[in-house]
């Protein structure tokens, strides 16, 4: 799990500042990890395991793109 402190706005839905960025492989809780390739795509997610709501950006090709997608929204 990658935490990008200071670069991410608070969640527009719940206000949490506990936003993490990680790959599809590490975020998805699926039964078929052995068949799940680590594609290198990233998503910014409001950490639902630590008081957040689970809102996310969808998958982006770079960490920078995930940060930009998270920060680009109307409040």
C-alpha angles and dihedrals in degrees: 000000000000119000115197103199119200095006098080130071119230117270110280091215106046104008095238117152091199097105121157132191121209144144127275089249093056098039102046116085098209133150094230105063090139088064095039110097118213095242096179094238115141136210131192109223134184098235106249090182091064108041100294129116102240098247111157144181099233118242122317129185095242140025089244091055091049091051091048091049092049093050095044105084143097116261 
